[in-house]
Amino acid sequence: MKKIMTIIVCALILIFGVFVVNNQYEEYKKGKVVEALKSKKVDINAVKAGNDFKDLMPLKSTLVDKKIVAMGEATHGTKEFFQMKHRMLEFLVEEMGYNVFGIEACMSNCMAVNDYVLYGKGDAEKVVRGMGFWTWDTKEVVDMVKWMREYNKNHDKKVKFYGFDMQSSYVASTKVTEYLKKVDPVYESQIDTVLGKFRSPNVFDNKDVQLPGDKVKEIINMMEKNKNDYINKSSKEDYEIFKQNLNIIYQAYDMLHGKQSDAEMENKRDKYMAENVKWILDFEGQDAKIMLWAHNTHVDKQEDNLNNEDYNVKRMGANLYDMYKDKLYVIGFQFNEGSAIAVDKTSKPNALKKCTLKAANKESAPYILSKVSPLFFIDFKTAEENKYIKDFISSSQSCRDFGADFNGDDKSYVNTTLNESYDGLIYIDKTTHSEPNYLIPN
């Protein structure tokens, strides 16, 4: 009996010893990662626009040959993410010749914003609200839109504003009707019943309602047949925009109508967003260079299975990479602690609130990043020359990541292989919530 007890005690001591050694080795590796990142990072002096670009100049060599810079965000409601993206837009426009901006909002709804930044039509706050997303109806986005307007007043080479999403059809349907009344009023009267079905903001809320998506396809085909006639009665540019509005109606229908799984809807949405970005670049011409604003999830170059092993979602970033290869550069965002605006799913009833996020847990990537510097950029291609960084960014890491919904601090993480999802990363240690242009509960 004593012999058995001795063996058990020895085994426990051995197991404990192995655990301690492994734990010490993991801490050693984390320390090496932190040390290496400190030598490879590019310190950023400020997130807010209006500062000079001296600290961002090292990014020039990284982005010099890119056509698309896609910038993510780890939440849809963080002030510093929005401010940093505004600052990056100023840098890309003024220092690198970028002339197009695109955001994760419905393309048709964003046309009014483009009219504002180009021609001063309307009011900045109103056109931003008209984009239709609470996420962007904030002081930070309005500030960026106002900067674009001021820039365009004083420069011959203008910066244009686009949406690349397709989650509504009512503005697109109205614009299609307006165009057809000018170039083909007889045909417009014949198809008004079809287009009218898509002219309500809530058209897709009832999944049991049958919508004439096949008729929209027929209209698109008819437009191709009448292309030359319509261009003669308007312009090539007006025709292409009109046709794209028709595409937006069909995309919204295809993604949102009927009963589909979340994975099916997401797969269609990200595919169409990538196609819409391509349309924007083709429309703007071969010299166009665009900065994209979206969630980390959408700029991600990996596929996502949404916890459904039978159905992978190919994200916008992955679709864009197939199209543009190394002309695309994706920047993810991470943070340690702070607050964000989100729909709080932990409260009853669920409501849009200011949600608090405590310091990142010790097993997460942002915890390691918090030991490096409070605000920095890291380019993975140059950083992975160090073996410790390469191991860190090429293995699955727990990263901060949630969108419009907040399900609690412990559920604000997703597993991410950083160098497969992004080309680089901006880390912001302490964050605060974005400033909505409307009142929300604390």
N, C-alpha and C positions, 0 to 999 in steps of 0.2 A: 504493500500500500504506500509506504514511504517512497519507494522507488518511483511509483506512478506519479505521486505528488511532485517529486523532484523534477521529473520529466516535464510535467505540465508547467511548473514554475519557470523552468529553463526556456520552454517554448514561448511562454508569455513574455519573458524578458527579451528573447530574440525578436519576436514580433514587434514589441515596443521599440526596440533598438532600431529595427529597420524603418519603422514609422518615423522616428526622430531623425534618422539620417536622411530619409527621403524628403521630409519636411525642410530640413536644413538646406538640402540641395536645391529644392524649389525656391526657397528664399534667396539663395545664392544666385540662381539664374535670374530671378526678378531684379535683383540688384545690378546684375550685369546688363540687363535690358535697359534699365533706367540710366545707367552710366553711358551706354552706347547711344541711346536716344538723345541724351544731353549734348553729345558731340555732333549729332546729325541734324538736329532740329533747326528750323528757322524761326527765331523769336519774332512775334508780332507785337507791336507796341500798343495798338488800340483796335477795337472792333468798330468804333464809330467812324463814319465817313466824315470828310472834311480835314482829316490829318494828311500830311504828305505821304508819299509812297516809298520813302527810303527803306523801310523795313520789308516791303513787299518786292523790292527789286530782285532779290535772289530767285523769285518765282519766274522771272522772265525767261531764263534759260530752260526751265522745266516746261513752260507752256508755249515756247516760241513757235512750234510747228503745228499747234493744235487748231482745229476748226470748231470744236465744241468743248467748253468747260462746263461740266454738269456738277452743280453744287447741291449736296444733300442737306439734311437737318435731322437731328435725333428726336426732335419733337416738332409739332406743328404750332407751338405757342411760346417760343423762346426769343426774347428780345435780342440777345447778343448774336444768335444765329442770323436773324434778319438784318441786324446792323452790319455784321461782317459781310454778308452777301451784297448788301448795298455798297459797302466799301470796295469789295472785289469788283463789282460792276464798274465803278468809277475807274479803278486801276486798269481793268481790261479795255475799257473804252479809251481812256486818255493815254495810256502807255503802250497798248498792244493792238489798237485799231479795231476792236470789236464794235459791231454796229447793230447787233440784234440781241434782244433779251426775250426769254421765254419762261413762263411760269406754269405750275401745275394748276391751271384753271381753264374753264371752257374757252376754246378758241373764239367762238362767235361773241361771247360776252366781253372778251378782252379787246374787241375792235374799238370800243368807245374809249378805252384807255389809250390806245394807239393814236386816236384822233386828238386826244388831249396832249400827249407828249409831242406830237408833230405840229399841230396847228393851234393848240390852246383852246380847243372846243370843250365846253363844259367846265366842271369843277372837279378838282383832284379827288376830294373825299367821295363825291357822288359816283364818279366812274369806277373808283376802287370798290365801293360797295356793290356796284352793279356787276362785278365779277361773280358774285353769288356765293362766296365762301367766307364764313366767319373767320377762318384762319388768316386771310389776307386783309380783312377789314381792320387794319391796325395803323397806328401812327407811324410805325417803322416803314411799312410799305408805301404809305402816302408820302412820306419824306423822300423815298427813293423815286417815286413817280414825279414829284415836284422837281427833283434834281434833273431828271431826264428832260423835263420841259425846259428848264433853264439852260441846260447844255445845248439843246436843239435850237434855242433862240440865237445862239452865238456861234454855231458851227454849220458849215455847208454839208458836211457828212453827218447825217442824222442817225440817231439811235432809235430803233423801232421796238415796240412792245407787242408781244404775242402771248396768247395762251396756247397750250398744246393738249389740253384735256378735252373730254367730250361727254360730261356727265349731265348735260341738259340739251334740249333741242328747241326751246321756245324762241330764243333770240335768233338762232339760225333759220328757223322756219319763217320768222318775220322778215329777215333780210332776203331770203329767197323770193318771197312774195313781192317785196318791193322791187327787186331786180326784174322779175318777169313782167310786172306791170309796165315797165319801161320798154322792154324789148319784145315781148310776146303776150300782150294782154288777153288774147283769145285763149291761148293755152293755159295761162294763169287761172282764168275763170273755170277751166275744165278740171284743174287739179287742186283747186282751193280746198275742197272737202278733205283731200288727203293731207295736205300741209296743215290744215286747221287742226287735225288730230294731234299734231306735235307742238301746238302753239300755247300749251298750258305749262306753267312752271312745275306742276305736279303730275304731269302726264304719265310718269313711270311708277307712281306710288302704288297703284293697284295692279298687282301682277296677274290678275285674272282677266284684265281688259285686253281684247285683241286689237293690235295696232297694224296698220297696213305697211309693214316694212318692205314687202315685196314690191309694192307700188312705188316706194321711194327709189328702189333699184331701177325700176322701169323709167322713172323720171331722169335719173342719172344717165341712163343709156340714151334717152331722147336728147338730153343736152349735148351729148357728143355729136349726134347727127346734125344738130342745129348750131354747132360751134361757130362756124364762119359767119353765119347770119347774125348771131348774137354779138360777136366781136365787132362786126361792122356797125351795129346799132349802139355799141357801148365802147369798150376797149378790151384789149387782151387781158389787162390786169383785172378789170372789173369782172370779166367772165371767169377767170381763174378763182377769184375770191368767191364768187357766186357758186361755182361748182364745189369748192371746198366746204362751203356752208351746207350744201346738200350731203356731202360726205359726212359731216359732223352729225347731221340728223340720223343718217343710217348707222353710224358708229354708236351713237347713244342708244338707238333702238336695239341694235345687235347685242350691246353689253347689258342693258338694263331691263329689257322686256321679259316677261314670262318668269318661270321659276328655274333659276340656274344656281349651281353651287357657287360659293364665294370664290373658289379656285378658278372656275370657268370665267366668271365675270372679271376677276383680276387679270387673268391671262389675256383676255380680249382688250381690256383697258390699257395695259402696258404695251401691248403690240400696237394699238392704235396711236398711243402717245408717241411712240417712236416714229411711226409713219407720218404723224403730223409734224414732228420736228424736221423730218426729211422734206416734207412739203414746204415748210417755211424756208429752209435753206435753198431749195431749188427755186422757189419763187423770188428770193432775194438776190440770187445770182452767185456766180462762182467765187466772188470775193467776200461773201458773207461769212461772218464768224459770230457764233452765238454763245451766250452764257445762259444756262438753264438753272431754274430754281425749282426744286422738288424735295420730297422726303428722301431720306437715306434709302428707304425700301425701293423707291422707283429708279433712282440712279444706279442702284446695285447692278454689277455686271454678272452676278451669280443667278442661278435659278433658285426659286423658293418653293418648297412644297406645302406651305401653309398647314403643316402637321398632317398632310394628306399624302401618304407615300405613293398613291396611285396617280396623282395629278400634279405635276410640277408647273409652277408659274414662271414663265420667262419674262423677266423684268425689262422695263424700258431701257435701262443701261445695257443689258445683255443684247437686246435687239439693235440698239445703236452701235454697239461694238461690232456686231456682224456687218453693219453697213459701212462704218467709218474706221474700224481698226484703230491704229495708233493716232488718228486725228482726233480721237475722243480722249478727254482726261476727266476722271471722276474724283471729286473730293468729298469724302464723308466728314461728318461732324461727331464729336464726342464731348461729354462734359462730366463733371464730378457730382456737383450738388447744386440745388437752387429751386426754382419754381417755373411752372409753365401753365399756360391756359390749355385746358382740355375738357372734354366731357367726362365728368367724374363718375365712373361706373361703380365706385365703392359706396356711393350715397344713394339714398332713395328720396325723391325720384332722381334719376340721372340728370345732371345739369352741367352746363358750361361753368367752370369754376377755375380759380387759381389753385393749382395743385402743387404741393410741396414735395421735393425729392431730397432725401437725406444723403449724406456722403456715400459714395459708391462702395459696394461691398468688397472685401479684401481679395476675393477670387476673381474680380472683374478686370477687364482691360482699362477702364477709366481710373481705377485705383492705381494701377501702375503708372499711367500717364500723369496722374496727379503729383507724382514724385519727381517729374521731369521739369515742368515749368507751368506757370498758370495760363499761358497763352502762346501757342506755337503752331507751326505748320511742319509736317514731315512728308517728304516725297519717298514713297516706298522703294522705287527703283534704285535710288542712291543709298537709301538707308539699309537695304537688305544685303549690302556688301559686308555688313557685320553679321556674323553667324548667329549671335544672340537675338538681334532684331529680326533676322530672317526666320528663326524658329518661332518667335513671338507672333509675327504678322502672317505666317503661313500655316498656323495651327488655329483651331477653333477657339475663339475667345468670347466671353460673356460681355456684351456691349450694351450701353444704353440705347434704347430704340423703342419709341411708341409714337403713334400718330395722333389722330383726333380724339381717341379714347384713352383714358387713364384707368388702369385696373389695379392700382396699388403700386407702391414703390418696389416691392419684391418682384412684380411682374413687368417692370419697366426695362427688362433686359432680353436680348435675343443672342443666340450663338452666331458668330460671324467670323469668317476667315478674312481678315482685313485686306490682305493684298490680292485676294480674288474678287472682293467686292468693290474695292476702290483703288485708285492710283496714288492717292495721297489723303492726308487727314488734317483737319484743323481741330485742335483741342482747346476748349475754354473751361477753365476750372470751375468758377462760380457763375451761375446764370440767374437771370430773373425772367419773369413772365413778360410776354409781349404786351403792348398797350392797346387794347381794343378801342375803336371809335364809338363805343357804346358801353353802358354799365353792365357789369356782371357781378355775381355774388363773390365775396371773399372766400 
